Each structure stands twice: as structure tokens, then as C-alpha cells.
Amino acid sequence: MIRFTLRRLLSGAVLLVVVTSASFFLAHLAIGDPTPGLLGDSATPAQRAALREQLGLDRPLMTQFWDWLSHAVRGDFGTSWRNFQPVSDQIELRVPVTLSIVVAATLLAAVVGLVVGVATGLNPGGVLARVLKLASVVLFALPGFWVSLMLVMAFAIKLQWFPAVGYVPLSHSGTQWLRSITLPSIALALGAIVMIAEQLRNGFQEVNNQDFVRTLRARGLSARRVTVHVLRNASPAALTVLAVMFVGLLGGAIVVEIIFNLPGIGSLTQSASQIGDIPVLLGLTVVTVVFVVVVNFLLDLVLGWVNPKVREK
């Protein structure tokens, strides 16, 4: 298990270096000269040249890269080109917002998806199974922003159970924090619930028809113990989907944060992209890749514990 863990840590570190390095060069290639977006179209060539010198853009690109990388490994992503504030400070303020809704959405999807997936797996021809099929079609057909708006209209404006916009930090009020993230988390979780439930239902049915399950029943094991064995063998695929969904929810948070006016990394990404604020975009890229690496690392550990064959591979 130690060798397995070290291999996963090494592969995660390599992924982090490769993705962030590629992002640096791609960002400079795609944005090119950011001074028009920062100064406006009315800026003179002299003003643009002065800003380029101030930002260090007049240096060779490899020099800029090594300078950025040497600071990034220490957690220093430079200063924003828009407001000249440290990028790390801006990300630190916004990460708790995004993590609040993404983690809440992931937990909600995991719990509800597990219950629905097991229930439909045990009774594949039941009403709940038919509802799940219908929900999978409807939710994937509807745009995410439309679902978010409907939640706001129904539960924030009409029923007034939750606030329509805004975010309350957990340190200020636990109750208000929970109310402020409920609707955004539900908006993010709906599609994930259906995907996890479908994956678990399919895996449950597949494992349930295998020979070892028939052997367990023939040996007189109770239905509950047989279900536990089936669930353990069907869970790896669902866990993989859950990890992939967590990463996908980070991207989906951009739309949700805009609709609910949440000051998270999604809204920061949008504003930085509009003006070509490369230091902010690179800092957000590093943070996002770290999240991806950590989630995949934890997934590998869980899968290695559930299925020893994964460690051998």
C-alpha cells in the first residue's frame, strides 16, 4: 500500500507541473498583449509600452516563466494586473465560497445518489427506477442556468425559504451560511445525483447477477449481508463517477456563482478572463489542478482499499 501511495503522489506531482507549465504558455499565446484590455482602447502606445515594462512583459517568455514558477512553488502567484493585489490573497478569500457549494453538492449527490441507486438496483422495474430514467433525460436536456433560475423563483422569491443571492461566511453565522449555499448546491447537485444513481444501479444489477452472489445466497446469507457484498463490488464505478463529478462541479460553479452572485473562484475566473489577467488565471489553474490531484489521490486510495486488485495494477 505504501508503494501504491507513493506512485499516486508522484503521478499527481507530475500532472501538476505539466498542466501548470502548459497553462502558462497557452495563456500568453492566447491573450497576447493584455495592455488593451487593462488600459482600454484609448491608451497611447507609450502608455502600453510603460505598462508592459511595469508588468515584466518586455522580458523573454522563458525568463517570465521561470520567475513565475520559482515563486509559485512557494505559493506566491504574483499580483493581479487589474488591481495590483496579491493573487494568493484574492484566491484565499474566494476558495471557501466555491468549496462550500461544491463540497455540499458532492455530499448531497453522494447520499441521494446512493439511496436512489441501491433502491432502483434492488427493484429495477419499480416506479422509482422509471422516475430516475425520466429525470436523467429531463435534467440533461435542461440548461443549468435555467434550473438555477427556477430554484430561485420557487424557493427564494415565491416561498422565501432561502436568499436569492449573496453568501454569508460560516464564521459569521452557521445557519445563514447554510441557507446561502443551499440553492446553489442543489442546482449543482441535481445532474450529479442522476449520474451517480444510474451508475450505481447499473453496477448493482451487473454484480447482482454474478455467480459469487448466487453462491452467497445458496450458503444462506441474509439479504442484508448479500446487499452489502454487492454494494461493495458495485461501488468503485460510482466512486469514480463521483470524483469526476466533483471536478466537473468546479467548472459548473462559474454559472451558479454568477446567477446567485457568489464571490467564488468561478466569478473571479470570469472577470480575469475578460481583461486577460494572466497571474490570476494561472493562480486559479494551479488551485484547480491541486483540487483535481487531491481528489484523484483520495479516490485511488479508497479504490485500493475497496478492491485490492487496483493496488496490483
N, C-alpha and C positions, 0 to 999 in steps of 0.2 A: 504493500500500500504506500510505503514511503517513496519508492521509486516511481510509482504511478503519479503521486502528488507532485514530485519534483519535475517530471516530464510535463505535466499540465502547467506548472508555474513557468517553466522555460518557454513553452509554446505561447503562453499568454504574453510574456515579455517581448518575444519576437514580434508577435502581432501588433503590440502597442507601438513598437519602434517603426515597423514598416508602414502602418497606417498613418501615423502622425507625420512621418517624413514625407510620404506621398501627398498628404493633405497640404503640407507647406508649399510644395512646388505647384500643385494643382491650383491652390488658391491664388498664388501670384500669377500663374498663367491665365487663369480665368478672369481675374479682376484687372490685371494690368496696372495701369496708373490710377490709384484711388483718389488723387487730388481733386478731380472734377466733382466727385460725389461729396467730398469733405468741404470744399470751398464754394461749390456752386459754379454755374456756367459763366458767371460774371467775373471770375478771378482772372487776373492777368498771368501771362507766362512766368513773370518774375515771382509772383506770389506762389505759384505752383512749384517752381523750382526751389524756393525757400522752404516750402513745406516738405518737399521730398528730402531735402538735406536734413531738416529737423527730425524727420521720421527715420532717417538712415537708409532711405530707398535709393540713394545715389551710390551705394556700395555694391560690389559684386554679389550676386544672389547666393553663392555658396558661403560667402562671409556672413551674410544675413542669417542663413540657415544655421550655421554653427553657433552664432551668437544666441539665436533664439533657443536652440536645443540645449546649450550649456546652462541656460537659465531655467528652461522648462523642467529639466530633471530635478531641479531644486524647488519646483512648484511656483516659479516666477514666470508668468506668461507675458510679461511686459505691461505696457499701458495702452489703454484704448486710444485709437486715433480720433475718436469723436469727442470725448470729454477729458482725455488725458488722465483718467483714473486707473488705478491698478486693475488689470483684468481679473486677477485672482480674487480680489475683494468683491467685484461685481458678481462673479460666479458663485462665491461663497454665500452671498445674500439670496441668490435665486435657486440654488440647488435644493434647499429644503422644501421649497414650494413644489417643484416638479416631482421630487421623490415622494412627497406626501400623496399626491394624486396617483402617481404610477404604482407605488407600493400598495396603496389602498385598492386600486383597481386590480392589481395582480392577486392580492389575497381574496378579494371578492370573487374574481374569476375562478380561482383555485377551489374555493369552498363550494360555490354554487355549481361549478362545472363538475366537481367530484360527485356531489349528491345526484345531480341530474344524469351524469354519465353512468353511474352504478345502477340507478333506478331503471334507466332505459336499457341497460345491458341485461339486467335480470328479467325485464319484461319488454322485449323488443317490439312486440306487437301492440303495446298499450297506448293509451291516449297521450301520455307524456312523450313517448317516442315520436308520435305524429306531430305533436306540438313543437318538438325540437327540430324536426325536419322543416316545418313551416318557418320557424324562427330563423333557421340558418339561411333560408332563401331571402326572407324579408330584410334581415339585418345587413346582409351583404349587398343587397340591392339599394338600400337607403344610404345617402351620403352621411358621413359622420357629423358634419356641421348641422345638418337638418335634425338629426336625432338630438343633438345638444340643445338646439333652439326649442324643440318640442318639450324637452325636460324643463327648460327654463319657463316656458309659458305655462306648463301644467303645475309644476311643484313650487316655483318661485313667485310667479305673477298671480296665478289663479288661487292656489291653495295657500301660498305664502308660508310654506313649511321651511324653506331654505332660502338663503340670499341668492339673488340673481347673478351678482358679480362680486369680485373682491376676494381677498384672502386674509385670514386672521392667524397670526403665528401661534403655534402651540404654547409658547411661553407666555402669551397674553391670556389666553382662555382656552382650555381644552374643549369645552362644549362648543364655543364659537368656531374653533379650528375645525372640529369635526363637521359642523354644519356647512362651513365654507368649502370643504373638499368633497362633500357627499355627491352632489350632482355632477361635478367634473369626473369623479371616479366612476360613477355609474355609466356616464357617457363613454368613457374609455373601455369599461369592462364588458359591455354588452356583447360585442363581437367576439371577444376572447372567451367568454363563457360558452358560447355556442361551439367554438372550435375545440375547446378542451373537452366538453361533454361529448361531442361527436367522436373525437379521437379515442376517448376512454371507452365509449360504448362499442366502437368497432374492435378495439383491442380486447375488451371484456368478452365479446362474443367469440372472437377468434380463439382466445385462450380457453374459454369455457368448453369448446368442442375438442380439445386435445385429449390424447389418451391418458395423460397423467391425472387429469381431472376426473375422468371416469374411474380410474384406479382409486383415487381418494374417496369417491362416493362408494365404491364397492367395498372399501375397507371399513365403512360405517362412520366416517367423519361427519360431524354435524354440518348443516347447510351454512352456518356462520363461518366455520373454520375453512370450508371449501371456498367460500366467497373471499376470505382473506388471502388464500393462496392464489386465487385467480386475479385478485386486485393487485397483488404484488408483482405478478408476471405481466400484467397489462399496464402497469403504471409508468415504465420507462418511456414509452412513446408519448404519453400525456405530459410527463415532466419535461421532455424535450420541447413539446409544443408550448408549454408554459414559459420556458426560458426564452424561446423565440418571441413569444408574445410580449414578454417584458421589454425586450429590445425594441419591438415594434411600437409598444406603447410610448416609449421615449420619443419616437418620431411623431406619433399621433398627438402627443401633448401640445404640439405647436398650435394646432387648430383649436383645441379645447381651451388652452390658455388665452387665446385671442378672444374667443366667444365669452368666456367667463371673466375676462380682464384680470388674469392671474399673473403676477410678476415672476414668472419662472424662466427657465433657460430656453423654453420654446419661443417666448416673446422676445427674449434677448437675441436669439438666433435670427429672428426675422428682421429686427431693427439693424443688426450688424450686417446682414446680407444686403440690405437696401443701400447702404453707403459704402460697402466694401471695407469694413473694419476687420482687417485680417487678424490682428492679435486676438480679438475677441472670438472670432470664428475658430482660430486654432486652439485657443484655450477650451472652448466648448467641445471641440473634436476630441481633445485629449481626455476630458472628463467623461464624455460619452463612451469612448473606447475602453476606459478603465471600468466603467459600469459593465460593459459587454464582457470584458475579460473576467471580471469577478463573478458575474452571473454564470458564465460558461464553466468557470472553475468549480463553483459550488455544485452546478449540475453534474459535472463529471464525478465529483466526489460522491454525490448521492447515488448516481447510477452505478458507480463502482461498489458501493455498499449494498445496493439492492441486487445487482447482478454481477457476481464475481467474474464472469466471462469478459466484461468490459475492461477490467484491470488487465486481464491477459492480453487483450488486443492492443 
